Amino acid sequence: MALTSQMARTGSGGRLYTSRRRGRRRANRTRRVVGVTLLLVLISAAAFWWIKDEPAPAAAEAARAAEPGGASEPLAIGSTPVAGVTEPRIRFDDAGSNPAPARPEPDELTMGAPLPPGGANHSPIADPDDAAPAGADSAVAALIADAERALASNEPLVARLLLNRALHDPRASEADRASIRARLSALNDEILFSPRIVEGDPLTERYVIKPNDSLAKIVKAENLAVDWRLIQRINRIGDPRRIRPGQTIKLIRGPFDAVIDKSDYRMDVYARLADDGSADARVYIASFPVGLGQYGSTPVGAWVVRRHSKLVNPPWTNPQTGQRYSADNPDNPIGERWIGLEGVDENTTVLSGYGIHGTIEPESVGAEASMGCVRMRAEDVDFIYELLTEGVSRVEIIP
């Protein structure tokens, strides 16, 4: 009697199927080959997206580049906006004027970042009281002591100069530098990022508002190389449309550059006074904590802030999932600010889509959590947005 497994079977369509071992083996081998091939393709695609960063809100950048006022912005190292999905056209970088400007911004852009009651309102890296120098080199210790005496004599600019030299002294230890950065940051909050004007400061000056002035016009006419919102911030101006002729305000003169230390998850901001490579050519301003790309994917090298790249409240599309976030979506992972970066050395010129942006996960700052970009807390990226200038500000990412 034939076994059941040896009998012909009838399918639902009435066709007969006979079991054949050789056929099964060939089919199994074919399925294995196809399965392995599909797995390799999926792994390759996943690896690509892990390495690739959050893409710039490219269409919004392109839309801004096409605006009539774009040509009057500071010149940048030549770049072509990265192609991307079409996004709504958004206007940026104009202040409310007195009277109202010809190109009014949406309300959420007109006022810029919420103004603090005082100070720069950024996340401190270290507290001066908790970062006293330990075992400083005698020359470095002497500079710090001289700076303290200058502060006691009400000479803050002399103190800043001496502390800046101590910071850049190659004999300074890491503990020295942490302490010096904390002291300089606190000093700059007092004399730079406040309405106080210290005579002789090369970074600041007085300005008397003229009829028909606006903060954006002043910044452009005076070639300050900062965002108009920084002038609003330091002068505690609640509504930039209500500045009045004859009013004296404080101006800050850039440019400002940034150095991002991957090993310490820290961004240091400097004012650039010269390009001669001397210790006094750049003045340390402040430090900010940052988040970086997973698995070390944030690329090291030299960058410049891409022209027409700075965006407020940008739309964004996740390249891994295809999910699109509109400009006003509170769940937008890149937050409220985007600062595009353009590579300018042999390591970075071939890269695109990288930038500095906010995050809705502040707990991820200080860790490797992004797709390669530099992320910052909301209050910090607002401040950096105001300090860095398109086509002018340099950003260096070091290991």
Sequence and secondary structure as in RCSB ss.txt:
>XXXX:A:sequence
MALTSQMARTGSGGRLYTSRRRGRRRANRTRRVVGVTLLLVLISAAAFWWIKDEPAPAAAEAARAAEPGGASEPL
AIGSTPVAGVTEPRIRFDDAGSNPAPARPEPDELTMGAPLPPGGANHSPIADPDDAAPAGADSAVAALIADAERA
LASNEPLVARLLLNRALHDPRASEADRASIRARLSALNDEILFSPRIVEGDPLTERYVIKPNDSLAKIVKAENLA
VDWRLIQRINRIGDPRRIRPGQTIKLIRGPFDAVIDKSDYRMDVYARLADDGSADARVYIASFPVGLGQYGSTPV
GAWVVRRHSKLVNPPWTNPQTGQRYSADNPDNPIGERWIGLEGVDENTTVLSGYGIHGTIEPESVGAEASMGCVR
MRAEDVDFIYELLTEGVSRVEIIP
>XXXX:A:secstr
   GGGS EE TTS EE   HHHHHHHHHHHHHHHHHHHHHHHHHHHHHHHS     HHHHHHHHTSGGGGGS  
 S               S   BSS  SS   HHHHS S   SSS     S  GGG   SS  HHHHHHHHHHHHH
HHTT HHHHHHHHHHHHH TT  HHHHHHHHHHHHHHHHHHTSSS   TT TTEEEEE  TT BHHHHHHHTT  
S HHHHHHHTT S GGG  TT EEEEE   EEEEEEGGGTEEEEEEE  SS  TTSEEEEEEEE BEEGGG S  
EEEEE TT  EES  EE TTT  EE TT TT TTTTEEEEEEE STTTTT  S EEE  S GGGTTSEEESSSEE
  HHHHHHHHHH  TTT EEEEE 
